[in-house]
């Protein structure tokens, strides 16, 4: 008998969530490094990249947990009551 290998593939909601989180954090990093600086000659790229990465990690973690919760409720179905 062949063993079925289970490969964990993200559902579409996970990919959409990661894309939105990446887009939002990149926009924030752009805003931090370009728009909010008074002197464009002295841009602090390291702080901008760090804030972008931190924002992405925090927002991606929270969003992934929300998407996971949504899919668990969806998979449970309307016929199951607690």
N, C-alpha and C positions, 0 to 999 in steps of 0.2 A: 504494500500500500504506500502510495506517495503521501508525504507530508505536505500539507499546504503551508507555504511560508506566508506569514502575515507581514506585509510591509505597511508601515504607518505612513499614510499619505494625508496631507492636510486637506480638509474640505475647502471649498471656495471661500467660505467666510473667513477662515484663518488668513488666507492670502490677501483678501481685500483689507482685512484689519491691519496686517503688516504693511501694506502699501500706503494706507492712510496714515499710519503712525510714522512711517519713514518720510512721507511728504510733509506732514505737519512739523516734524522735528527739523527737517532741512529748511523749511520756511522760517522757523524760529531762529535757527543758527544764522541764516542770511540776515534776518532782522537785527540780530544781536551784533553781528560783525560789520554790517554796512549802514543800516538806517540809524541805529541808536548812537553810533560813535560821532562825536562832534568833529574830530580831526581824522579824516579818512586816510591820512598818511601814516597814522600810528594804529592801524588795525591790529587787534589782538586775536589772531587766528586760533591760537591754542585754547583760549577761553571759549571762543565760539564753537570750536569742535567739541570741547568737553561738555558744554551745555547742550549741544545737539545730541551727543551720545547719551547723556544722562536722561534727557527728555524722551529719547527713543526707547530706552530700556524701561523707564517707568510707565510710559503710555502703552508700550507693547505688552508688558506684563499684565497690566490692568485690563487691557482690551482682550488679550488671549483668555484670561479667566472668565470674562463676560461672554465671549463666544463659546467657550467650553460649556459654561452653564446653559446657554441657549440651546446648544446641540444636545445636551443631556435631557433637557425638558422636551425638546422636539422628538428625540428618539424614544422617550418614555411614552409619548402618545397621549391623546385625549381620553382614552379608555381606562387609564390607570389612575386610581385615586389613592391618596395616602391615608 
